[in-house]
Amino acid sequence: MRHAEEEVTASSRHYVDRLFDPDPQKVLQGVIDMKNAVIGNNKQKANLIVLGAVPRLLYLLQQETSSTELRTECAVVLGSLAMGTENNVKSLLDCHIIPALLQGLLSPELKFIEACLRCLRTIFTSPVTPEELLYTDATVIPHLMALLSRSRYTQEYICQIFSHCCKLRHWHSCGFKSSPQPLLCANGPDHQTILFNHGAVQNIAHLLSSTSYKVRMQALKCFSVLAFENPQVSMTLVNVLVDGELLPQIFVKMLQRDKPIEMQLTSAKCLTYMCRAGAIQTDDNCIVLKTLPSLVRMCSKERLLEERVEGAETLAYLIETDVELQRIASITDHLIAMLSDYFKYPSSVSAITDIKRLDHDLKHAHELRQAAFKLYASLGANDEDIRKKIIETENMMDRIVNGLSESSIKVRLSAVRCLHSLSRSVQQLRTSFQDHAVWKPLMKVLQNAPDEVLVVASSTLCNLLLEFSPSKEPILESGAIELLCSLTQSENLALRVNGIWALMHIDQIMSSHGKQIMQAVTLILEGEHNIEVKEQTLCILANIADGTTAKELIMTNDDILQKIKYYMSHSNAKLQLAAMFCISNLIWNEEEGSQERQDKLRDIGIVDILHKLSQSSDPNLCDKAKTALQQYLA
């Protein structure tokens, strides 16, 4: 065995040595022989990289004295090396291959340009390549746009490069107890804007009518990543004409059943992203009658596993915030029951002995469960009847509970999101959630979880801690208070708000953790946060003001009192109203100590503000102020 390895290494060294031959013709032949030797041979590729073939190939590629044929063959070999392992790509990046290939694009020789682009395509589609490398030189994008017209190969490769260098992460949700919103890749919008500003839409649109299927597909994929969460691009796409037809009409044609599945899925993505970006209405026929049914069809067991995953995730995103689309999807092709099949793969792991096959099957099993949980979460986001149907699906609660302890963090996150969606049902909190004691695995999820999981899990916990939830007492007894108090100190705003929201059992909590909670409330009210967050925080303060002994934590905190006073005079009526609730609870004269609290609040100017608000044009503010003033007169 060792002898065979030594022979392979010796032959690899021979290939590298030939690159240094003084005869240019022999060098060319050596590169061609190397090209043939590395095809499909990862061992040979690795050996050649270790033996220093890459720097020499790059040197030959960049030499103006090298023939066009030699430079082209060097680019082909480098592209073949990049098709090996991720470590191969890392080695190529370490040798600064990208600047060398980008320089090659300035050549007048089309064959060489195509070879450089093919190699760049391979490198940029690797997950180890930073997308930013395409944007470091401001002249690169306009030059690539100019090269689009050179050939069908330049069109295919450049569109593919753009798609991968405007990459978006799998959407996932966080946020508060309202319907969650997807997050973009950190650099996504900047890349979208750069490509858009350099005429990507106009330059790529006509490629949708290309005679080459590969070109059409890469153009379509490019539009899907450009449109994602981008109203500017999406609004532009709606009005683009290609051969007299608007782009949405072209996308709908590409949804037809006689088109390849890859094309149907990608055009459905384009229409989905344009809809979510507000460029197409949710009740438009192209969404209700074309896009949604196509995506449901992708979820059927007749489709390949990858197609079922992509179809479910895209559908989940399409319907995530629209109640009517959720209702339509729930009754289309028995979707809710259809998704239960996602949990039945692989049918028998124990029967699989091949480790690679086992890893492959488990990976797909994770992806299927993740996609199903996401879609269930979107379906059940708003409608009580849909939630009931989901929970009544075969072994559903058991599957969610199992999902909370999955090895894959993506599956755990999706399972928590599904649980969060279903936890909005009062009936289910009292029945299924209690029967399956879901709070136990949920509490485990909250231990040492990353923020993206913590946000959704703590939102779910807030719902389980509501007064009518039978899970409330056992959760509090299990040490939840300490955990929730730790969340109020988090740097993550959503976690702080969730932590405080969950701590709404007021006197008991405030007596033991009042200082930390008030500190967290102060930080939020002082910070640069949006109106909704501050409104929620003032509502939390109003709940504290409703406690029998907790009131004193506010009344003895002059800083908090000044903040309530400030928000009573704020320009935003929602914040004014929320601050008024705090005052109303503090001055209510039927409660012990009300006279002292009224006097102190009068001294700091609260009564003067109440008189002004009683003349407000806002009927809610006016009524609330008049009611509060009556407490002083009683």
C-alpha positions, 0 to 999 in steps of 0.5 A: 500500500505504501509503495503505491502511495509513493508511486502516486506522489512520484508521478505527481512530482513529475507533473509539477517538474514538467511545469518548469521545462524551458521548452514552452511546448513541453510545458503546455503538454505537461499542463494538458497531461496534468489536466487529464490526470486530476479529473475525478482524482481528489488524491492526485489534486491534493498531491499536486497542491502540496507539491506546489503546482498552484503558484507555478500554474498561476505564474504561467497564467499571468505571464504575457509571454505565455500562449493563450492556449497555455494560459487557458489550460492553466485556468482549466487545471486550476478550476479542476483543482477547485472542484476537489475538497474545501481544503483545496479551495482554501489552498487556492485562495491562500495563493491569491487565485482570485485577483489573478483570474480577475486580471485574466478577464481583461484579456481579449481572448474569449476562450481564456476569459471563459476558462477564468470565469469557469474557475471563478464560478467554481471557487465562488460557489464554495462555502469557504470563499468570502463573498466580499472578495468579488467586491474589493475592487470597484471595477470588477462588477461593471466589467463582469456586466460588460462581459455578459454579452460575450457568449452563453458561457460568460452569461451562465458563469457570471450569473452564477457568480452573482447569485452566490456572491449575493448569498442569503442565509436560510431565513429564520425568525426571531422577535417578540410574540407577534409574527416573527420576521426573517433575517438577512445575511449581514452583507446581503442588502449591500451586495444587492444594491451594488449589483442593482446600481450597476444595472443587474436587472436590465443586463440579466432580464433578457437572458430569460429568453436565451436558447440555453436552459442553463443561462435561463436558470442562472438568470432566474436564480440571480433574480431570486437572490436580488429580490429577497427582502428588497423592495427596490429590486422587487418594485423594479422587477414588476415593471420590466419587459422582456420581449413584450412580456412583464417579468411576473408573467414570465415567472408564472409561465416558468411555474407550469408543470411541463417545466423542469422542477428546478425552474418551477421552484426558482420562479416560485421563489422569485414571485414569493420574494417579490410578494413579501417585499410588497411588489405583488399583492398577497391576493394577486392571482399569480400568488393565490392561484399559481405560486402557492399551489405550485409550492404545495405541490413541491411538498408531496412525497412524489418529489425529491427530498431536496425539492420537498425541503425547498418547497416547504421552506419557501411556502413557509416564508410566503404565508408567514405574515398573511392570514388568508394565505395561511388558510388557503394553504392549509386546505390545499392538497391536504397539506397539513397531513402531507407534512407528517410524511416529512417525519418518516424519513429515513424509514429504517436507520438501523438497516443502513450499514454504510456510514456515508449513506447513514450521514447522508440520510440523517442530514436529509432527515434533519432538513425535512423535519426542519422544513416541516416545523417551519411550515407548521409554524407559519400555518398556525401563526394566526388561525385557531382552527389551523392550530387545532388541525396541526396538533391533531396530526399524527403524533404531532406533539411528540414530534415537537417535543422530540424536536426540542432535543434534536442534535441539529440546532436548526431543527431545534430552532424550527421546533421551538418556532412551531411550539411558539406558534401553537402556544398562541392558542389558549385551548392548546395551552390548557390541553395538549401542552399540559398533557405532554408537559412541553415546558420541561424540554422547553426549559432544557432548550433555554439552558446555554442556547444561542440567542436565536434559539433563546429569543423564540424559546423565551417568547414561547415561555412567556405564553406558557406563563400566562395566568390561564396556563396550567404550566405556569406553577411548575415552570416557576417551581423549576427555577424559571425566575432565576433564568428569566432574571438573567435574560433581563440583563442580556445585551440582546434587546428582544431577550431583555423584553421577553425576560421582563414580560415573563416576570409578570407575577408581580409582588412575588417577583418584584420582592426578590428580583425588583432591583434587576427588573427596574434596572432593565426597564430603565435601560430600555426606556433610556436607549435608542429603541423603536416605539413598539419596544418602549410601549411594551416596556411602559406596559410592563411598568404599568403591570408593576404599578398594579402590584400591591407592594411592587408600587413602592419600587416605582414610587421610591425611584425618582429616575423612573418617575421622571421617565414616566412623566417624560413619556406622558408628554411624548409626541407619540400617542401610544407611548403617552397612553402606556405612561398614563396606565402607569400613573392610573395604577399608582394613583388608584384611590381604593388602594392603600397608600394612594394619598401619599402616592397622589401627593408625590406625583402632584409635586413632580407635576403629573397633575398639570400634565393630566389637565393638559391631556384632558383637553387632548384631541385624542379621545383615548388620551382625553378619557384616560386623563379625565379618569385619572383626575377623578381619582384626585377628586374622590 
